Amino acid sequence: MLSAAEVTQSYTGRPVSRFQLAGYGGQSGLAVAAVSTGAIAVVGLKSDGGSVMMIGETGGGAPVVVGVQTSPELVASIRSRFAGADVEVIFDPAPSRLSDVQRGSLGGGNTTPAGAPFDLQLRVVVAGRPVPVGSRDVTDLPTVTVHLPVNPNGAAVPNSGSFAWLVADYGPDGEFIGYLRPQATFNPETNSVSMALPVDQLQGTLFLPVFLTPSWVQSTRASAHIYGSPMPDAVDFGLAGPQFTVFPVVAPQVAGRIKVFNPVTEGYGWINAADVGPAIGP
């Protein structure tokens, strides 16, 4: 069950609905937190974790339903590394001050927004103050399971298109660099997907519903290379192939690179967006 109280304090200038995940008499269960329009939900977790389903207006059509599932092992591990820590889930169904790219205007040509993004965070609080959590802080910690609906706005699916949730990726200084598609498991009974994410990927993270459609790019330079990731320190896999090689696009542009399938090497990698142009597929 949830105990809740609307509070007058603000979070980035907006009202906050605070909830506390209470006990179930020794039994697990699913609590529901309905977020009022324009508000942000803050849900305090129990010492043994818990599951919460949050409902909020994203501004993209129908309300989005987001489920977050945490384990006792996760909360215990966090508290062993951050003495006296409390753990909260923060759900912002309609984040403001987003760029066009954050709203879904992505390079690569294979992505169409299917709604507006929302923001989700697993926050660690010590003595009333949020504590930044990095990848080194959460090594070997259990993951957080996030459950998301398929096509929550009921938008028309493009020809040859498929629905997916993308998750924002951030640079070393917390700057937004693009969206990635994490591995997800489809549940046909609930028409939803679930994904297991590490805590450091939930430190104020945008989730964007999209349709993915087949698209292709071709290299415009014989000197184009394929890389292991979109980041500057990525492994260089070498030349992508002859000039005008056509690559199926696998994922949208991130930090100046597009993820493609390389028919020359029959492998996947990232190619500089400046080295390719639109192409017609087979």
C-alpha positions in Angstrom: 0.0 0.0 0.0 1.0 3.6 -0.3 0.6 6.5 2.1 0.5 9.8 0.3 0.3 13.5 0.9 0.3 16.4 -1.5 2.9 18.9 -0.4 3.3 22.6 -1.3 7.1 22.5 -1.7 8.4 22.4 -5.3 10.9 20.4 -7.2 12.4 22.5 -9.9 9.5 24.9 -9.5 6.8 22.3 -9.7 4.5 20.6 -7.2 5.5 17.3 -5.7 3.3 14.4 -4.7 5.2 12.4 -2.0 4.4 8.8 -1.3 5.8 6.3 1.1 5.8 2.6 0.2 4.3 1.0 3.3 4.4 -2.7 4.4 2.2 -5.5 3.2 2.1 -7.5 6.4 5.0 -9.6 5.2 3.6 -10.1 1.8 4.8 -8.5 -1.4 2.5 -6.6 -3.7 2.1 -3.7 -6.2 1.3 -0.2 -5.1 -0.1 2.4 -7.4 0.8 6.1 -7.3 -1.4 8.4 -9.5 0.5 11.7 -10.2 -1.6 14.8 -10.5 -1.3 16.8 -13.7 1.9 19.0 -13.7 3.3 17.3 -10.6 6.3 15.1 -9.9 6.0 11.9 -7.8 8.6 11.0 -5.1 8.1 7.5 -3.7 10.1 6.4 -0.7 11.0 2.7 -0.8 10.8 0.2 2.1 13.9 -1.4 3.5 13.1 -4.5 1.6 12.5 -2.7 -1.7 9.2 -3.0 -3.3 7.2 -2.4 -6.5 5.3 0.6 -7.5 3.2 1.5 -10.5 3.1 5.2 -11.4 0.6 6.9 -13.6 1.0 10.3 -15.1 0.2 12.6 -18.0 3.2 12.9 -20.4 1.6 15.5 -22.7 1.9 13.0 -25.5 -1.7 11.6 -25.3 -2.9 9.0 -22.9 -1.4 8.7 -19.4 1.7 6.5 -19.2 1.9 3.7 -16.7 5.4 3.0 -15.4 6.3 0.1 -13.1 9.5 0.0 -11.0 10.5 -3.1 -9.2 13.4 -3.2 -6.7 14.7 -6.1 -4.5 15.7 -6.2 -0.9 19.2 -7.0 -2.0 19.4 -3.8 -4.0 18.3 -1.5 -1.1 20.5 -3.4 1.4 23.5 -3.0 -1.0 22.9 0.7 -1.4 22.6 1.2 2.4 25.8 -0.8 2.9 27.7 1.7 0.6 25.9 4.8 1.7 25.5 4.8 5.5 22.0 5.9 6.6 20.7 6.2 3.0 17.1 6.3 2.0 16.1 5.3 -1.5 13.5 7.1 -3.5 11.9 6.7 -7.0 11.3 10.0 -8.7 8.9 10.0 -11.6 8.4 13.2 -13.8 5.8 12.4 -16.4 6.3 15.6 -18.3 9.8 17.0 -17.9 10.3 20.6 -19.1 13.1 22.5 -20.8 13.9 19.7 -23.2 15.8 20.2 -26.5 14.3 19.0 -29.8 16.7 16.0 -29.8 15.5 15.0 -26.3 11.9 15.2 -27.5 12.7 12.8 -30.3 14.2 14.6 -33.3 17.0 12.1 -33.8 19.4 11.5 -36.6 19.7 8.3 -38.5 16.3 8.4 -40.2 14.9 5.3 -38.6 13.1 6.8 -35.6 9.7 8.5 -35.2 8.5 9.6 -31.8 5.4 7.8 -30.6 4.8 10.2 -27.7 6.6 12.5 -25.3 9.4 11.4 -23.0 9.2 11.0 -19.2 12.0 11.1 -16.6 12.7 8.4 -14.1 15.3 8.4 -11.3 16.3 6.1 -8.4 17.7 8.6 -5.9 19.9 7.9 -2.9 19.4 10.4 -0.1 21.7 10.7 3.0 20.8 13.1 5.8 18.1 14.7 3.6 20.5 15.4 0.7 20.7 13.6 -2.6 24.0 11.8 -3.2 25.3 11.5 -6.8 25.7 7.9 -7.8 28.2 6.8 -10.5 29.1 3.5 -12.1 31.9 2.9 -9.6 29.4 3.2 -6.7 27.0 0.5 -8.0 29.4 -2.2 -9.2 27.9 -5.6 -8.6 24.6 -4.1 -7.4 21.3 -5.8 -8.4 19.5 -4.1 -11.3 16.2 -2.2 -11.2 13.4 -3.7 -13.4 11.3 -1.1 -15.3 8.0 -2.1 -16.8 6.6 0.0 -19.7 3.5 -0.2 -21.9 3.7 -0.8 -25.6 2.6 2.1 -27.7 0.8 3.8 -24.7 -0.7 6.6 -26.9 -2.2 4.2 -29.5 -0.4 6.0 -32.3 -0.7 4.6 -35.8 2.3 2.3 -36.5 4.2 3.3 -39.7 4.5 0.8 -42.5 7.2 -1.9 -41.7 7.6 -0.1 -38.3 7.9 -1.5 -34.8 7.5 0.0 -31.4 10.4 0.4 -28.9 11.4 2.4 -25.8 14.7 4.3 -26.0 16.6 5.3 -22.9 18.8 8.4 -22.7 22.5 8.2 -22.5 24.7 10.7 -20.8 28.3 11.8 -21.0 30.9 11.9 -18.1 29.7 15.3 -17.0 26.0 14.3 -17.1 25.3 15.9 -20.4 22.7 14.4 -22.7 24.3 12.7 -25.8 21.4 10.7 -27.3 19.2 7.7 -26.9 20.0 4.0 -26.8 17.7 1.0 -27.1 18.3 -1.3 -24.2 17.5 -5.0 -24.2 13.8 -5.5 -23.3 11.5 -8.5 -22.8 8.0 -8.4 -24.2 5.1 -9.7 -22.2 2.2 -10.5 -24.5 -0.3 -10.9 -21.6 0.1 -7.3 -20.5 1.3 -5.9 -23.8 4.3 -4.4 -22.0 8.1 -4.7 -22.0 10.5 -4.9 -19.1 14.1 -3.9 -18.9 16.8 -4.4 -16.2 18.8 -1.3 -15.7 21.7 -0.5 -13.4 21.2 2.1 -10.8 23.7 4.5 -12.4 21.5 4.6 -15.5 18.6 5.8 -13.5 20.0 9.1 -12.2 17.5 11.3 -13.9 17.0 9.5 -17.2 14.6 10.2 -20.1 12.6 7.4 -21.6 11.2 8.0 -25.1 8.6 5.9 -26.9 9.3 5.6 -30.7 8.6 3.7 -33.8 11.6 2.2 -35.6 11.4 1.8 -39.4 13.9 0.4 -41.8 16.4 2.9 -43.1 19.8 2.9 -44.7 22.8 5.2 -45.1 25.8 5.0 -47.4 29.4 6.1 -46.8 30.4 9.2 -48.7 34.1 8.8 -47.9 36.4 5.9 -48.5 38.1 6.9 -45.2 35.0 6.2 -43.1 35.7 4.1 -40.0 33.5 1.9 -37.8 33.8 2.3 -34.0 32.8 0.2 -31.0 30.6 2.9 -29.4 29.5 6.5 -30.0 32.0 7.8 -27.4 35.3 9.6 -28.3 37.4 6.9 -26.6 35.7 4.0 -28.5 37.6 1.2 -30.1 38.4 1.9 -33.8 37.4 -1.2 -35.8 39.1 0.2 -38.9 37.7 1.1 -42.3 34.0 0.7 -42.8 34.3 -0.5 -46.4 34.5 0.9 -49.9 33.0 4.3 -50.6 29.2 4.2 -51.2 28.8 1.1 -49.1 25.2 0.9 -47.9 24.6 0.2 -44.2 21.2 -0.7 -42.6 20.6 1.7 -39.6 20.3 -0.2 -36.3 19.8 2.7 -33.9 19.5 6.5 -34.0 22.4 8.9 -33.8 24.2 9.4 -30.5 27.0 11.9 -30.0 27.7 12.3 -33.8 27.6 8.6 -34.7 25.0 6.2 -36.0 24.8 2.5 -35.2 24.7 0.4 -38.3 25.1 -3.1 -39.5 28.3 -3.4 -41.7 27.7 -5.8 -44.6 31.4 -5.9 -45.4 32.4 -7.4 -42.0 28.9 -8.7 -41.1 29.2 -7.0 -37.7 27.7 -4.0 -35.9 29.3 -0.7 -35.0 29.0 3.1 -35.0 29.9 5.3 -38.0 30.4 9.0 -38.0 27.2 10.8 -39.2 29.5 13.2 -41.1 30.8 10.3 -43.2 27.4 9.0 -44.5 24.3 10.2 -46.3 20.8 8.8 -46.9 20.5 5.7 -49.1 17.8 3.6 -50.6 17.8 0.0 -49.2 17.6 -3.2 -51.2 
